[in-house]
Amino acid sequence: MSAPTTAEADTAEPGDQHTRLWNAVVAGDARAATDTVLAALAAGLEPESVLLDLIGGVQRRVGQEWAAARIDVAQEHTATAINDRVITAVSLAAPPVEPHRGRVTVACVDGEWHALPARLLAEVLTLRGFAVDFLGAQVPTPHLVEHLHRTGPEAVALSGSLAPRLPTAHATINACTATGTPVLAGGAAFGVDGAYARLLGAHWAPDARAAADLLAAGSLARPEPPGQAVDQLPHLADQEYTMITLTRGELVKAVYTGLEEQLPAMRSYTEDQRERTAEDLAHIVDFLCAALYTDADAVFGDFLEWTADVLGVRGVPRRAVLPGLDLLATELREFPRARRILDAGRARLAPEPGPTARTERAAEAS
């Protein structure tokens, strides 16, 4: 596909630029994507807006379209890689800004591979005049702390997209605050309102623009002395999180075996199907463990609803998740908090039958 000319971009609306970039990344056309963002800059769109509204907006759509089964995994990976490349193009084309604010370290939680949101923040902070150290994806906590001791930043911006990373994020937050460095957390892992960030001792921002505003305002309080982790999460004293985490593999195997007994068709699964099913069960256990760690039913329930929606657009009914949850509840019958979280999750997947559900049941019975 041909790239828009600068003259065309001069009269283009932001929606047109979004459409052009979307079409380019889905087609795997890195040159057209680069030309699109450079044309947006030439047309007068501020670099920060190109990063957050244009590139960031298209990247959000990538996730939405994958979840809706309108693009496949390969397209999602290709689009993300191209967006990462065009961020570099914007960074090189934007007028340089001499650092005149403090130093900020931007990093992803160890185990977090989704680095694009953190990179967008790093680029925006650079445009705002910060000296930025962007450490990239899955940064081990010891390495991050070593970096803090060496560079002495004013703050750490920590990114995480998946709730199972929250225990690791907590250890990272505690390690950073022990150095006297405040942590600003962001990403879906920390909840839509940042409740889990605050629970774990971090500040929170809902998006990159808000994070940059907070850092520019210098409003992040220095952390209190370390040693309050147990008080933050008193529910961990029951050891449910620890015991279930330590037996994760055995738990997944037991539930898989139970499903095979209930659903004989599973016995003829291919090796790939077996691996995928075991991975799905492991994800369920991981999110349950995250919910136990935070003592937040919503961590698990939100994941189940998202999973049900993703399965639904692929032709799998949401009730298909329930047998595995029932078996998991049986295996964890001696764990009251886990049972509470599982019951709440199952309730979200099995609401009282409404007109649509009754119609589906009637169709199945006919």
C-alpha positions as CSV (number, residue, x, y, z in Angstrom):
1,M,0.0,0.0,0.0
2,S,1.2,3.5,-0.8
3,A,2.0,5.9,2.0
4,P,0.0,9.2,2.3
5,T,1.8,12.3,1.1
6,T,2.5,15.1,3.5
7,A,0.0,17.2,1.6
8,E,-2.7,14.6,2.2
9,A,-1.8,14.4,5.8
10,D,-2.1,18.2,6.2
11,T,-5.9,17.9,5.6
12,A,-6.4,14.5,7.3
13,E,-8.4,14.2,10.4
14,P,-6.9,12.3,13.4
15,G,-9.3,9.5,12.6
16,D,-7.8,9.2,9.1
17,Q,-4.3,9.0,10.5
18,H,-5.5,6.2,12.9
19,T,-7.1,4.3,10.0
20,R,-3.9,4.6,7.9
21,L,-1.7,3.5,10.7
22,W,-4.1,0.6,11.5
23,N,-4.2,-0.6,7.9
24,A,-0.4,-0.4,7.7
25,V,0.4,-2.4,10.9
26,V,-2.2,-5.1,10.1
27,A,-0.8,-5.4,6.6
28,G,2.7,-5.7,8.1
29,D,3.8,-2.7,6.1
30,A,6.4,-1.0,8.3
31,R,7.4,1.6,5.7
32,A,3.8,2.8,5.3
33,A,3.4,2.9,9.1
34,T,6.5,5.0,9.5
35,D,5.4,7.3,6.7
36,T,2.1,7.7,8.4
37,V,3.5,8.9,11.7
38,L,6.1,11.1,10.1
39,A,3.3,12.7,8.0
40,A,1.3,13.3,11.2
41,L,4.3,15.1,12.7
42,A,4.8,17.1,9.6
43,A,1.1,18.1,9.7
44,G,1.6,19.6,13.1
45,L,0.4,16.9,15.5
46,E,2.5,17.1,18.7
47,P,5.0,14.2,19.2
48,E,3.3,13.3,22.5
49,S,0.0,13.0,20.8
50,V,1.5,10.9,18.0
51,L,2.9,8.6,20.6
52,L,-0.1,8.3,22.9
53,D,-3.2,9.0,20.8
54,L,-2.1,7.7,17.4
55,I,0.4,4.9,18.1
56,G,-1.1,4.1,21.5
57,G,-4.6,4.1,20.2
58,V,-3.8,1.7,17.4
59,Q,-2.0,-0.6,19.8
60,R,-5.0,-0.7,22.0
61,R,-7.1,-1.6,19.0
62,V,-4.6,-4.4,18.2
63,G,-5.5,-6.0,21.6
64,Q,-9.2,-5.5,21.1
65,E,-9.2,-7.0,17.6
66,W,-7.3,-10.0,18.7
67,A,-9.7,-10.6,21.6
68,A,-12.6,-10.3,19.2
69,A,-10.9,-12.9,16.9
70,R,-10.7,-10.5,14.0
71,I,-6.9,-10.7,13.8
72,D,-4.7,-13.7,14.6
73,V,-1.7,-14.0,16.9
74,A,0.8,-13.6,14.1
75,Q,-0.9,-10.3,13.1
76,E,-1.0,-9.1,16.7
77,H,2.8,-9.8,17.1
78,T,3.6,-8.2,13.7
79,A,1.5,-5.1,14.5
80,T,3.2,-4.7,17.9
81,A,6.6,-5.0,16.4
82,I,5.9,-2.4,13.8
83,N,4.4,0.0,16.4
84,D,7.7,-0.4,18.3
85,R,9.6,0.6,15.2
86,V,7.5,3.6,14.5
87,I,8.0,4.8,18.1
88,T,11.7,5.0,17.2
89,A,10.9,7.0,14.1
90,V,8.9,9.5,16.1
91,S,11.7,9.7,18.7
92,L,14.3,10.5,16.0
93,A,12.1,12.9,14.1
94,A,10.8,14.9,17.1
95,P,12.7,18.1,18.1
96,P,15.3,17.1,20.8
97,V,14.5,18.2,24.3
98,E,17.4,18.9,26.6
99,P,16.9,17.2,30.0
100,H,15.9,19.8,32.6
101,R,14.0,17.7,35.0
102,G,15.0,14.8,37.2
103,R,15.9,11.2,36.4
104,V,13.3,8.5,36.1
105,T,13.8,4.8,35.6
106,V,11.1,3.0,33.5
107,A,10.9,-0.8,33.7
108,C,8.6,-3.8,33.4
109,V,8.0,-6.2,36.2
110,D,10.0,-9.3,36.0
111,G,8.1,-11.8,33.8
112,E,6.3,-9.0,32.0
113,W,6.9,-9.2,28.3
114,H,4.5,-6.4,27.2
115,A,7.0,-3.6,27.0
116,L,5.3,-1.2,24.6
117,P,3.3,0.7,27.2
118,A,6.4,1.3,29.2
119,R,8.3,2.4,26.2
120,L,5.6,4.9,25.3
121,L,5.9,6.4,28.8
122,A,9.7,6.5,28.5
123,E,9.5,8.5,25.2
124,V,6.8,10.9,26.6
125,L,9.0,11.6,29.7
126,T,11.9,12.3,27.5
127,L,9.8,14.8,25.5
128,R,8.8,16.4,28.9
129,G,12.5,17.0,29.7
130,F,13.3,14.1,32.0
131,A,16.5,12.1,31.9
132,V,15.0,8.6,31.3
133,D,16.5,5.1,31.8
134,F,14.3,2.7,30.0
135,L,15.2,-0.9,31.1
136,G,12.7,-2.7,28.9
137,A,10.8,-5.9,29.5
138,Q,10.9,-8.3,32.4
139,V,13.6,-6.7,34.6
140,P,14.8,-8.9,37.5
141,T,14.4,-7.1,40.8
142,P,18.1,-7.4,41.9
143,H,19.2,-5.8,38.6
144,L,16.7,-3.0,39.0
145,V,17.8,-2.3,42.6
146,E,21.4,-2.3,41.5
147,H,20.6,0.2,38.8
148,L,18.8,2.5,41.4
149,H,21.8,2.5,43.7
150,R,24.1,3.4,40.7
151,T,21.9,6.1,39.2
152,G,19.8,7.5,42.0
153,P,16.6,8.4,40.1
154,E,13.8,10.4,41.6
155,A,11.2,7.7,40.8
156,V,10.7,4.3,39.3
157,A,7.8,3.8,36.8
158,L,6.9,0.1,36.9
159,S,4.6,-1.5,34.3
160,G,2.6,-4.7,34.5
161,S,-0.2,-6.0,32.4
162,L,-1.1,-9.3,34.0
163,A,-2.3,-9.9,37.5
164,P,-0.2,-13.0,38.2
165,R,2.8,-10.7,38.2
166,L,1.4,-8.8,41.3
167,P,3.4,-10.9,43.9
168,T,6.6,-10.2,41.9
169,A,5.6,-6.6,41.6
170,H,5.1,-6.4,45.3
171,A,8.6,-7.7,45.9
172,T,10.0,-5.2,43.4
173,I,8.1,-2.3,45.0
174,N,9.3,-3.2,48.4
175,A,12.9,-3.4,47.1
176,C,12.7,-0.1,45.4
177,T,11.1,1.8,48.3
178,A,13.8,0.3,50.6
179,T,16.3,2.4,48.6
180,G,14.1,5.5,49.3
181,T,12.8,5.6,45.7
182,P,9.1,6.0,45.1
183,V,7.4,3.7,42.7
184,L,4.7,4.8,40.2
185,A,2.8,1.7,38.9
186,G,0.8,1.5,35.8
187,G,-0.9,-1.2,33.6
188,A,-3.9,-3.5,33.7
189,A,-2.3,-5.7,36.4
190,F,-2.8,-3.0,39.0
191,G,-6.6,-2.7,38.5
192,V,-8.7,-0.2,36.6
193,D,-8.6,2.2,39.6
194,G,-5.1,1.4,40.8
195,A,-6.4,-0.4,44.0
196,Y,-3.7,-3.1,43.7
197,A,-0.9,-0.6,43.2
198,R,-1.9,1.2,46.4
199,L,-2.3,-2.1,48.3
200,L,1.3,-3.0,47.4
201,G,2.7,0.3,48.4
202,A,3.0,2.1,45.1
203,H,1.6,5.3,43.6
204,W,-0.6,4.8,40.5
205,A,-1.4,6.5,37.2
206,P,-4.2,5.3,34.8
207,D,-2.1,6.1,31.7
208,A,1.1,7.5,30.4
209,R,-0.1,11.0,30.1
210,A,-1.3,11.0,33.7
211,A,2.0,9.4,34.9
212,A,4.0,12.1,33.1
213,D,1.8,14.8,34.8
214,L,2.4,13.3,38.2
215,L,6.1,13.0,37.8
216,A,6.3,16.5,36.3
217,A,4.4,17.9,39.3
218,G,6.9,16.2,41.7
219,S,4.0,14.9,43.8
220,L,5.3,11.4,44.6
221,A,6.0,11.3,48.3
222,R,9.1,9.5,49.4
223,P,8.4,6.1,50.8
224,E,8.1,5.2,54.4
225,P,10.8,3.1,56.0
226,P,10.6,-0.6,54.8
227,G,9.2,-3.4,56.8
228,Q,5.5,-3.0,56.4
229,A,4.8,-5.8,53.9
230,V,3.2,-8.2,56.3
231,D,0.9,-5.5,57.7
232,Q,-0.2,-4.6,54.2
233,L,-1.4,-8.1,53.5
234,P,-2.4,-9.7,56.8
235,H,-4.5,-12.3,55.0
236,L,-1.4,-14.0,53.8
237,A,-0.9,-15.4,57.3
238,D,-3.3,-18.2,56.5
239,Q,-0.7,-19.6,54.0
240,E,-3.3,-20.4,51.3
241,Y,-1.4,-18.4,48.7
242,T,1.9,-20.1,49.6
243,M,0.5,-23.7,49.7
244,I,-1.5,-23.4,46.5
245,T,1.4,-21.7,44.7
246,L,3.8,-24.5,45.8
247,T,1.4,-27.2,44.5
248,R,0.4,-25.5,41.3
249,G,1.7,-28.3,39.0
250,E,0.0,-31.1,40.9
251,L,-3.2,-29.0,41.0
252,V,-3.2,-28.5,37.3
253,K,-2.6,-32.2,36.7
254,A,-5.4,-33.2,39.0
255,V,-7.9,-31.0,37.4
256,Y,-6.8,-32.1,33.9
257,T,-7.2,-35.7,34.9
258,G,-10.7,-35.0,36.3
259,L,-11.7,-33.3,33.1
260,E,-10.6,-36.3,31.1
261,E,-12.8,-38.5,33.3
262,Q,-15.8,-36.2,32.8
263,L,-15.2,-35.5,29.1
264,P,-14.0,-38.7,27.4
265,A,-13.4,-36.8,24.1
266,M,-10.3,-35.2,25.8
267,R,-8.6,-38.6,25.8
268,S,-8.2,-38.4,22.0
269,Y,-6.7,-34.9,22.1
270,T,-3.5,-34.3,20.1
271,E,-0.4,-33.4,22.0
272,D,-0.8,-29.8,21.0
273,Q,-4.4,-29.8,22.3
274,R,-3.2,-31.4,25.6
275,E,-0.5,-28.7,26.0
276,R,-2.9,-25.9,25.3
277,T,-5.5,-27.2,27.7
278,A,-2.9,-27.6,30.5
279,E,-1.7,-24.0,29.8
280,D,-5.3,-22.7,30.1
281,L,-5.7,-24.5,33.4
282,A,-2.4,-23.1,34.6
283,H,-3.5,-19.6,33.8
284,I,-6.7,-20.1,35.8
285,V,-4.6,-21.3,38.8
286,D,-2.2,-18.4,38.4
287,F,-5.0,-15.8,38.5
288,L,-6.5,-17.6,41.5
289,C,-3.2,-17.3,43.2
290,A,-3.0,-13.6,42.4
291,A,-6.5,-13.1,43.8
292,L,-5.4,-15.0,47.0
293,Y,-2.3,-12.7,47.2
294,T,-4.4,-9.5,47.0
295,D,-7.5,-11.0,48.7
296,A,-9.5,-9.5,45.8
297,D,-12.2,-11.6,44.2
298,A,-12.2,-9.3,41.2
299,V,-8.7,-10.3,40.2
300,F,-10.0,-13.8,39.4
301,G,-13.6,-12.8,38.4
302,D,-12.4,-10.2,35.9
303,F,-10.0,-12.7,34.3
304,L,-12.8,-15.3,34.0
305,E,-15.2,-12.9,32.3
306,W,-12.4,-11.8,29.9
307,T,-11.6,-15.5,29.2
308,A,-15.3,-16.2,28.6
309,D,-15.6,-13.3,26.2
310,V,-12.6,-14.4,24.3
311,L,-13.9,-18.0,24.1
312,G,-17.3,-16.8,23.2
313,V,-16.3,-15.0,20.0
314,R,-14.4,-18.2,19.0
315,G,-17.6,-20.3,19.4
316,V,-16.9,-21.8,22.8
317,P,-19.8,-21.2,25.3
318,R,-18.8,-19.4,28.6
319,R,-20.2,-22.4,30.6
320,A,-17.3,-24.5,29.2
321,V,-15.1,-23.0,31.8
322,L,-17.3,-24.2,34.7
323,P,-16.3,-27.9,34.9
324,G,-12.7,-27.0,35.4
325,L,-13.7,-24.5,38.1
326,D,-15.8,-27.1,39.8
327,L,-12.9,-29.6,39.9
328,L,-10.6,-26.9,41.2
329,A,-13.0,-26.1,44.0
330,T,-13.2,-29.8,44.9
331,E,-9.4,-30.0,45.1
332,L,-9.3,-26.8,47.2
333,R,-12.1,-27.7,49.6
334,E,-9.9,-27.2,52.6
335,F,-9.0,-23.6,51.6
336,P,-11.8,-21.2,52.6
337,R,-10.5,-18.1,50.8
338,A,-9.8,-20.0,47.6
339,R,-13.3,-21.4,47.7
340,R,-14.8,-18.0,48.3
341,I,-12.9,-16.6,45.3
342,L,-13.9,-19.6,43.1
343,D,-17.5,-19.3,44.1
344,A,-17.6,-15.6,43.2
345,G,-16.0,-16.3,39.9
346,R,-18.4,-19.1,39.0
347,A,-21.3,-16.8,39.9
348,R,-20.1,-14.3,37.4
349,L,-20.0,-17.0,34.7
350,A,-23.3,-18.5,35.5
351,P,-25.8,-15.6,36.2
352,E,-29.6,-16.2,36.5
353,P,-30.9,-17.3,33.1
354,G,-32.2,-14.3,31.2
355,P,-34.2,-14.4,27.9
356,T,-31.0,-15.0,25.8
357,A,-29.9,-17.9,28.1
358,R,-33.3,-19.5,28.0
359,T,-33.4,-19.2,24.2
360,E,-30.0,-21.0,24.0
361,R,-31.2,-23.8,26.3
362,A,-34.4,-24.2,24.3
363,A,-32.4,-24.4,21.1
364,E,-30.1,-27.0,22.7
365,A,-33.0,-29.1,23.8
366,S,-34.8,-29.1,20.4
